[in-house]
Amino acid sequence: MAEQRKTKDPREAGPDEDKPKPLDSERDRSAEEVNADQPSVRGEKPKPAPKRY
């Protein structure tokens, strides 16, 4: 009965086999560079944060 329910052995497929791999160029870029490509939601540039002393 258990053999009918089981479609395939989970150990056969690698853990990353079903996940799409991001491009190497995307992974090598820093978060700031990636976020700089996307305009802000309101369409305005963010102001620099106030300095804390």
mmCIF file of the N, C-alpha and C atoms, coordinates in Angstrom:
data_MODEL
# 
_entry.id   MODEL 
# 
loop_
_atom_site.group_PDB 
_atom_site.id 
_atom_site.type_symbol 
_atom_site.label_atom_id 
_atom_site.label_alt_id 
_atom_site.label_comp_id 
_atom_site.label_asym_id 
_atom_site.label_entity_id 
_atom_site.label_seq_id 
_atom_site.pdbx_PDB_ins_code 
_atom_site.Cartn_x 
_atom_site.Cartn_y 
_atom_site.Cartn_z 
_atom_site.occupancy 
_atom_site.B_iso_or_equiv 
_atom_site.pdbx_formal_charge 
_atom_site.auth_seq_id 
_atom_site.auth_comp_id 
_atom_site.auth_asym_id 
_atom_site.auth_atom_id 
_atom_site.pdbx_PDB_model_num 
ATOM 1   N N  . MET A 1 1  ? 0.819  -1.194 0.000   1.00 0.00 ? 1  MET A N  1 
ATOM 2   C CA . MET A 1 1  ? 0.000  0.000  0.000   1.00 0.00 ? 1  MET A CA 1 
ATOM 3   C C  . MET A 1 1  ? 0.868  1.265  0.000   1.00 0.00 ? 1  MET A C  1 
ATOM 4   N N  . ALA A 1 2  ? 1.918  1.284  0.784   1.00 0.00 ? 2  ALA A N  1 
ATOM 5   C CA . ALA A 1 2  ? 2.799  2.453  0.830   1.00 0.00 ? 2  ALA A CA 1 
ATOM 6   C C  . ALA A 1 2  ? 3.518  2.639  -0.498  1.00 0.00 ? 2  ALA A C  1 
ATOM 7   N N  . GLU A 1 3  ? 3.756  1.530  -1.205  1.00 0.00 ? 3  GLU A N  1 
ATOM 8   C CA . GLU A 1 3  ? 4.470  1.644  -2.482  1.00 0.00 ? 3  GLU A CA 1 
ATOM 9   C C  . GLU A 1 3  ? 3.601  2.336  -3.533  1.00 0.00 ? 3  GLU A C  1 
ATOM 10  N N  . GLN A 1 4  ? 2.279  2.202  -3.438  1.00 0.00 ? 4  GLN A N  1 
ATOM 11  C CA . GLN A 1 4  ? 1.407  2.835  -4.426  1.00 0.00 ? 4  GLN A CA 1 
ATOM 12  C C  . GLN A 1 4  ? 1.350  4.348  -4.215  1.00 0.00 ? 4  GLN A C  1 
ATOM 13  N N  . ARG A 1 5  ? 1.357  4.780  -2.948  1.00 0.00 ? 5  ARG A N  1 
ATOM 14  C CA . ARG A 1 5  ? 1.277  6.208  -2.670  1.00 0.00 ? 5  ARG A CA 1 
ATOM 15  C C  . ARG A 1 5  ? 2.550  6.931  -3.084  1.00 0.00 ? 5  ARG A C  1 
ATOM 16  N N  . LYS A 1 6  ? 3.670  6.248  -2.913  1.00 0.00 ? 6  LYS A N  1 
ATOM 17  C CA . LYS A 1 6  ? 4.962  6.888  -3.154  1.00 0.00 ? 6  LYS A CA 1 
ATOM 18  C C  . LYS A 1 6  ? 5.216  6.975  -4.654  1.00 0.00 ? 6  LYS A C  1 
ATOM 19  N N  . THR A 1 7  ? 5.375  8.178  -5.178  1.00 0.00 ? 7  THR A N  1 
ATOM 20  C CA . THR A 1 7  ? 5.607  8.327  -6.612  1.00 0.00 ? 7  THR A CA 1 
ATOM 21  C C  . THR A 1 7  ? 7.077  8.122  -6.933  1.00 0.00 ? 7  THR A C  1 
ATOM 22  N N  . LYS A 1 8  ? 7.967  8.730  -6.156  1.00 0.00 ? 8  LYS A N  1 
ATOM 23  C CA . LYS A 1 8  ? 9.395  8.524  -6.381  1.00 0.00 ? 8  LYS A CA 1 
ATOM 24  C C  . LYS A 1 8  ? 10.147 8.749  -5.081  1.00 0.00 ? 8  LYS A C  1 
ATOM 25  N N  . ASP A 1 9  ? 11.338 8.220  -5.019  1.00 0.00 ? 9  ASP A N  1 
ATOM 26  C CA . ASP A 1 9  ? 12.147 8.352  -3.816  1.00 0.00 ? 9  ASP A CA 1 
ATOM 27  C C  . ASP A 1 9  ? 12.651 9.786  -3.707  1.00 0.00 ? 9  ASP A C  1 
ATOM 28  N N  . PRO A 1 10 ? 12.387 10.475 -2.605  1.00 0.00 ? 10 PRO A N  1 
ATOM 29  C CA . PRO A 1 10 ? 12.859 11.865 -2.497  1.00 0.00 ? 10 PRO A CA 1 
ATOM 30  C C  . PRO A 1 10 ? 14.384 11.965 -2.504  1.00 0.00 ? 10 PRO A C  1 
ATOM 31  N N  . ARG A 1 11 ? 15.051 10.869 -2.170  1.00 0.00 ? 11 ARG A N  1 
ATOM 32  C CA . ARG A 1 11 ? 16.518 10.924 -2.150  1.00 0.00 ? 11 ARG A CA 1 
ATOM 33  C C  . ARG A 1 11 ? 17.105 10.872 -3.556  1.00 0.00 ? 11 ARG A C  1 
ATOM 34  N N  . GLU A 1 12 ? 16.312 10.397 -4.538  1.00 0.00 ? 12 GLU A N  1 
ATOM 35  C CA . GLU A 1 12 ? 16.837 10.308 -5.904  1.00 0.00 ? 12 GLU A CA 1 
ATOM 36  C C  . GLU A 1 12 ? 17.069 11.700 -6.490  1.00 0.00 ? 12 GLU A C  1 
ATOM 37  N N  . ALA A 1 13 ? 16.114 12.577 -6.302  1.00 0.00 ? 13 ALA A N  1 
ATOM 38  C CA . ALA A 1 13 ? 16.247 13.925 -6.853  1.00 0.00 ? 13 ALA A CA 1 
ATOM 39  C C  . ALA A 1 13 ? 17.064 14.778 -5.893  1.00 0.00 ? 13 ALA A C  1 
ATOM 40  N N  . GLY A 1 14 ? 17.945 15.583 -6.450  1.00 0.00 ? 14 GLY A N  1 
ATOM 41  C CA . GLY A 1 14 ? 18.756 16.463 -5.618  1.00 0.00 ? 14 GLY A CA 1 
ATOM 42  C C  . GLY A 1 14 ? 17.892 17.548 -5.003  1.00 0.00 ? 14 GLY A C  1 
ATOM 43  N N  . PRO A 1 15 ? 18.321 18.155 -3.917  1.00 0.00 ? 15 PRO A N  1 
ATOM 44  C CA . PRO A 1 15 ? 17.503 19.180 -3.258  1.00 0.00 ? 15 PRO A CA 1 
ATOM 45  C C  . PRO A 1 15 ? 17.334 20.434 -4.117  1.00 0.00 ? 15 PRO A C  1 
ATOM 46  N N  . ASP A 1 16 ? 18.295 20.719 -4.998  1.00 0.00 ? 16 ASP A N  1 
ATOM 47  C CA . ASP A 1 16 ? 18.237 21.941 -5.801  1.00 0.00 ? 16 ASP A CA 1 
ATOM 48  C C  . ASP A 1 16 ? 17.768 21.671 -7.224  1.00 0.00 ? 16 ASP A C  1 
ATOM 49  N N  . GLU A 1 17 ? 17.309 20.441 -7.486  1.00 0.00 ? 17 GLU A N  1 
ATOM 50  C CA . GLU A 1 17 ? 16.996 20.093 -8.871  1.00 0.00 ? 17 GLU A CA 1 
ATOM 51  C C  . GLU A 1 17 ? 15.767 20.842 -9.381  1.00 0.00 ? 17 GLU A C  1 
ATOM 52  N N  . ASP A 1 18 ? 14.765 21.034 -8.510  1.00 0.00 ? 18 ASP A N  1 
ATOM 53  C CA . ASP A 1 18 ? 13.537 21.663 -8.979  1.00 0.00 ? 18 ASP A CA 1 
ATOM 54  C C  . ASP A 1 18 ? 13.565 23.180 -8.822  1.00 0.00 ? 18 ASP A C  1 
ATOM 55  N N  . LYS A 1 19 ? 14.610 23.722 -8.195  1.00 0.00 ? 19 LYS A N  1 
ATOM 56  C CA . LYS A 1 19 ? 14.682 25.170 -8.012  1.00 0.00 ? 19 LYS A CA 1 
ATOM 57  C C  . LYS A 1 19 ? 15.427 25.795 -9.186  1.00 0.00 ? 19 LYS A C  1 
ATOM 58  N N  . PRO A 1 20 ? 14.882 26.867 -9.762  1.00 0.00 ? 20 PRO A N  1 
ATOM 59  C CA . PRO A 1 20 ? 15.638 27.537 -10.831 1.00 0.00 ? 20 PRO A CA 1 
ATOM 60  C C  . PRO A 1 20 ? 16.841 28.266 -10.251 1.00 0.00 ? 20 PRO A C  1 
ATOM 61  N N  . LYS A 1 21 ? 17.981 28.102 -10.883 1.00 0.00 ? 21 LYS A N  1 
ATOM 62  C CA . LYS A 1 21 ? 19.187 28.746 -10.368 1.00 0.00 ? 21 LYS A CA 1 
ATOM 63  C C  . LYS A 1 21 ? 19.266 30.172 -10.888 1.00 0.00 ? 21 LYS A C  1 
ATOM 64  N N  . PRO A 1 22 ? 19.549 31.152 -10.024 1.00 0.00 ? 22 PRO A N  1 
ATOM 65  C CA . PRO A 1 22 ? 19.710 32.527 -10.503 1.00 0.00 ? 22 PRO A CA 1 
ATOM 66  C C  . PRO A 1 22 ? 20.965 32.654 -11.347 1.00 0.00 ? 22 PRO A C  1 
ATOM 67  N N  . LEU A 1 23 ? 20.967 33.633 -12.224 1.00 0.00 ? 23 LEU A N  1 
ATOM 68  C CA . LEU A 1 23 ? 22.127 33.840 -13.075 1.00 0.00 ? 23 LEU A CA 1 
ATOM 69  C C  . LEU A 1 23 ? 23.330 34.242 -12.228 1.00 0.00 ? 23 LEU A C  1 
ATOM 70  N N  . ASP A 1 24 ? 24.510 33.831 -12.667 1.00 0.00 ? 24 ASP A N  1 
ATOM 71  C CA . ASP A 1 24 ? 25.720 34.162 -11.917 1.00 0.00 ? 24 ASP A CA 1 
ATOM 72  C C  . ASP A 1 24 ? 25.913 35.669 -11.849 1.00 0.00 ? 24 ASP A C  1 
ATOM 73  N N  . SER A 1 25 ? 25.552 36.366 -12.917 1.00 0.00 ? 25 SER A N  1 
ATOM 74  C CA . SER A 1 25 ? 25.748 37.811 -12.910 1.00 0.00 ? 25 SER A CA 1 
ATOM 75  C C  . SER A 1 25 ? 24.857 38.458 -11.846 1.00 0.00 ? 25 SER A C  1 
ATOM 76  N N  . GLU A 1 26 ? 23.663 37.904 -11.633 1.00 0.00 ? 26 GLU A N  1 
ATOM 77  C CA . GLU A 1 26 ? 22.780 38.452 -10.607 1.00 0.00 ? 26 GLU A CA 1 
ATOM 78  C C  . GLU A 1 26 ? 23.332 38.178 -9.215  1.00 0.00 ? 26 GLU A C  1 
ATOM 79  N N  . ARG A 1 27 ? 23.888 36.978 -9.021  1.00 0.00 ? 27 ARG A N  1 
ATOM 80  C CA . ARG A 1 27 ? 24.355 36.615 -7.690  1.00 0.00 ? 27 ARG A CA 1 
ATOM 81  C C  . ARG A 1 27 ? 25.597 37.403 -7.295  1.00 0.00 ? 27 ARG A C  1 
ATOM 82  N N  . ASP A 1 28 ? 26.422 37.762 -8.275  1.00 0.00 ? 28 ASP A N  1 
ATOM 83  C CA . ASP A 1 28 ? 27.671 38.440 -7.950  1.00 0.00 ? 28 ASP A CA 1 
ATOM 84  C C  . ASP A 1 28 ? 27.457 39.907 -7.602  1.00 0.00 ? 28 ASP A C  1 
ATOM 85  N N  . ARG A 1 29 ? 26.319 40.469 -8.007  1.00 0.00 ? 29 ARG A N  1 
ATOM 86  C CA . ARG A 1 29 ? 26.084 41.883 -7.738  1.00 0.00 ? 29 ARG A CA 1 
ATOM 87  C C  . ARG A 1 29 ? 25.637 42.081 -6.304  1.00 0.00 ? 29 ARG A C  1 
ATOM 88  N N  . SER A 1 30 ? 25.994 43.232 -5.745  1.00 0.00 ? 30 SER A N  1 
ATOM 89  C CA . SER A 1 30 ? 25.587 43.521 -4.379  1.00 0.00 ? 30 SER A CA 1 
ATOM 90  C C  . SER A 1 30 ? 24.114 43.925 -4.366  1.00 0.00 ? 30 SER A C  1 
ATOM 91  N N  . ALA A 1 31 ? 23.520 43.920 -3.191  1.00 0.00 ? 31 ALA A N  1 
ATOM 92  C CA . ALA A 1 31 ? 22.105 44.253 -3.070  1.00 0.00 ? 31 ALA A CA 1 
ATOM 93  C C  . ALA A 1 31 ? 21.852 45.693 -3.504  1.00 0.00 ? 31 ALA A C  1 
ATOM 94  N N  . GLU A 1 32 ? 22.800 46.586 -3.233  1.00 0.00 ? 32 GLU A N  1 
ATOM 95  C CA . GLU A 1 32 ? 22.612 47.981 -3.619  1.00 0.00 ? 32 GLU A CA 1 
ATOM 96  C C  . GLU A 1 32 ? 22.539 48.110 -5.138  1.00 0.00 ? 32 GLU A C  1 
ATOM 97  N N  . GLU A 1 33 ? 23.395 47.366 -5.832  1.00 0.00 ? 33 GLU A N  1 
ATOM 98  C CA . GLU A 1 33 ? 23.386 47.457 -7.291  1.00 0.00 ? 33 GLU A CA 1 
ATOM 99  C C  . GLU A 1 33 ? 22.091 46.898 -7.861  1.00 0.00 ? 33 GLU A C  1 
ATOM 100 N N  . VAL A 1 34 ? 21.620 45.802 -7.294  1.00 0.00 ? 34 VAL A N  1 
ATOM 101 C CA . VAL A 1 34 ? 20.395 45.187 -7.805  1.00 0.00 ? 34 VAL A CA 1 
ATOM 102 C C  . VAL A 1 34 ? 19.207 46.112 -7.553  1.00 0.00 ? 34 VAL A C  1 
ATOM 103 N N  . ASN A 1 35 ? 19.148 46.709 -6.365  1.00 0.00 ? 35 ASN A N  1 
ATOM 104 C CA . ASN A 1 35 ? 18.027 47.582 -6.039  1.00 0.00 ? 35 ASN A CA 1 
ATOM 105 C C  . ASN A 1 35 ? 18.086 48.887 -6.817  1.00 0.00 ? 35 ASN A C  1 
ATOM 106 N N  . ALA A 1 36 ? 19.281 49.298 -7.235  1.00 0.00 ? 36 ALA A N  1 
ATOM 107 C CA . ALA A 1 36 ? 19.405 50.549 -7.985  1.00 0.00 ? 36 ALA A CA 1 
ATOM 108 C C  . ALA A 1 36 ? 18.739 50.423 -9.348  1.00 0.00 ? 36 ALA A C  1 
ATOM 109 N N  . ASP A 1 37 ? 18.631 49.199 -9.873  1.00 0.00 ? 37 ASP A N  1 
ATOM 110 C CA . ASP A 1 37 ? 17.997 49.002 -11.175 1.00 0.00 ? 37 ASP A CA 1 
ATOM 111 C C  . ASP A 1 37 ? 16.493 49.253 -11.109 1.00 0.00 ? 37 ASP A C  1 
ATOM 112 N N  . GLN A 1 38 ? 15.889 49.048 -9.934  1.00 0.00 ? 38 GLN A N  1 
ATOM 113 C CA . GLN A 1 38 ? 14.439 49.153 -9.817  1.00 0.00 ? 38 GLN A CA 1 
ATOM 114 C C  . GLN A 1 38 ? 14.069 50.539 -9.297  1.00 0.00 ? 38 GLN A C  1 
ATOM 115 N N  . PRO A 1 39 ? 13.215 51.268 -9.999  1.00 0.00 ? 39 PRO A N  1 
ATOM 116 C CA . PRO A 1 39 ? 12.784 52.577 -9.492  1.00 0.00 ? 39 PRO A CA 1 
ATOM 117 C C  . PRO A 1 39 ? 11.931 52.401 -8.245  1.00 0.00 ? 39 PRO A C  1 
ATOM 118 N N  . SER A 1 40 ? 11.914 53.421 -7.409  1.00 0.00 ? 40 SER A N  1 
ATOM 119 C CA . SER A 1 40 ? 11.127 53.326 -6.193  1.00 0.00 ? 40 SER A CA 1 
ATOM 120 C C  . SER A 1 40 ? 9.646  53.298 -6.542  1.00 0.00 ? 40 SER A C  1 
ATOM 121 N N  . VAL A 1 41 ? 8.823  52.879 -5.607  1.00 0.00 ? 41 VAL A N  1 
ATOM 122 C CA . VAL A 1 41 ? 7.404  52.670 -5.869  1.00 0.00 ? 41 VAL A CA 1 
ATOM 123 C C  . VAL A 1 41 ? 6.729  53.992 -6.236  1.00 0.00 ? 41 VAL A C  1 
ATOM 124 N N  . ARG A 1 42 ? 7.081  55.067 -5.534  1.00 0.00 ? 42 ARG A N  1 
ATOM 125 C CA . ARG A 1 42 ? 6.428  56.353 -5.768  1.00 0.00 ? 42 ARG A CA 1 
ATOM 126 C C  . ARG A 1 42 ? 7.082  57.135 -6.902  1.00 0.00 ? 42 ARG A C  1 
ATOM 127 N N  . GLY A 1 43 ? 8.161  56.612 -7.463  1.00 0.00 ? 43 GLY A N  1 
ATOM 128 C CA . GLY A 1 43 ? 8.799  57.279 -8.575  1.00 0.00 ? 43 GLY A CA 1 
ATOM 129 C C  . GLY A 1 43 ? 9.700  58.429 -8.176  1.00 0.00 ? 43 GLY A C  1 
ATOM 130 N N  . GLU A 1 44 ? 10.049 58.521 -6.912  1.00 0.00 ? 44 GLU A N  1 
ATOM 131 C CA . GLU A 1 44 ? 10.930 59.598 -6.479  1.00 0.00 ? 44 GLU A CA 1 
ATOM 132 C C  . GLU A 1 44 ? 12.180 58.995 -5.855  1.00 0.00 ? 44 GLU A C  1 
ATOM 133 N N  . LYS A 1 45 ? 13.263 59.724 -5.914  1.00 0.00 ? 45 LYS A N  1 
ATOM 134 C CA . LYS A 1 45 ? 14.507 59.205 -5.361  1.00 0.00 ? 45 LYS A CA 1 
ATOM 135 C C  . LYS A 1 45 ? 14.463 59.294 -3.840  1.00 0.00 ? 45 LYS A C  1 
ATOM 136 N N  . PRO A 1 46 ? 14.957 58.277 -3.158  1.00 0.00 ? 46 PRO A N  1 
ATOM 137 C CA . PRO A 1 46 ? 14.967 58.339 -1.691  1.00 0.00 ? 46 PRO A CA 1 
ATOM 138 C C  . PRO A 1 46 ? 15.975 59.364 -1.205  1.00 0.00 ? 46 PRO A C  1 
ATOM 139 N N  . LYS A 1 47 ? 15.617 60.069 -0.141  1.00 0.00 ? 47 LYS A N  1 
ATOM 140 C CA . LYS A 1 47 ? 16.528 61.051 0.437   1.00 0.00 ? 47 LYS A CA 1 
ATOM 141 C C  . LYS A 1 47 ? 17.530 60.328 1.320   1.00 0.00 ? 47 LYS A C  1 
ATOM 142 N N  . PRO A 1 48 ? 18.735 60.877 1.457   1.00 0.00 ? 48 PRO A N  1 
ATOM 143 C CA . PRO A 1 48 ? 19.696 60.249 2.365   1.00 0.00 ? 48 PRO A CA 1 
ATOM 144 C C  . PRO A 1 48 ? 19.186 60.300 3.798   1.00 0.00 ? 48 PRO A C  1 
ATOM 145 N N  . ALA A 1 49 ? 19.489 59.266 4.545   1.00 0.00 ? 49 ALA A N  1 
ATOM 146 C CA . ALA A 1 49 ? 19.017 59.193 5.922   1.00 0.00 ? 49 ALA A CA 1 
ATOM 147 C C  . ALA A 1 49 ? 19.690 60.279 6.757   1.00 0.00 ? 49 ALA A C  1 
ATOM 148 N N  . PRO A 1 50 ? 18.980 60.839 7.736   1.00 0.00 ? 50 PRO A N  1 
ATOM 149 C CA . PRO A 1 50 ? 19.607 61.846 8.604   1.00 0.00 ? 50 PRO A CA 1 
ATOM 150 C C  . PRO A 1 50 ? 20.726 61.221 9.424   1.00 0.00 ? 50 PRO A C  1 
ATOM 151 N N  . LYS A 1 51 ? 21.742 62.014 9.663   1.00 0.00 ? 51 LYS A N  1 
ATOM 152 C CA . LYS A 1 51 ? 22.892 61.494 10.408  1.00 0.00 ? 51 LYS A CA 1 
ATOM 153 C C  . LYS A 1 51 ? 22.546 61.365 11.883  1.00 0.00 ? 51 LYS A C  1 
ATOM 154 N N  . ARG A 1 52 ? 22.963 60.270 12.471  1.00 0.00 ? 52 ARG A N  1 
ATOM 155 C CA . ARG A 1 52 ? 22.763 60.077 13.912  1.00 0.00 ? 52 ARG A CA 1 
ATOM 156 C C  . ARG A 1 52 ? 24.062 60.376 14.625  1.00 0.00 ? 52 ARG A C  1 
ATOM 157 N N  . TYR A 1 53 ? 23.956 61.069 15.728  1.00 0.00 ? 53 TYR A N  1 
ATOM 158 C CA . TYR A 1 53 ? 25.171 61.371 16.502  1.00 0.00 ? 53 TYR A CA 1 
ATOM 159 C C  . TYR A 1 53 ? 25.147 60.660 17.822  1.00 0.00 ? 53 TYR A C  1 
# 
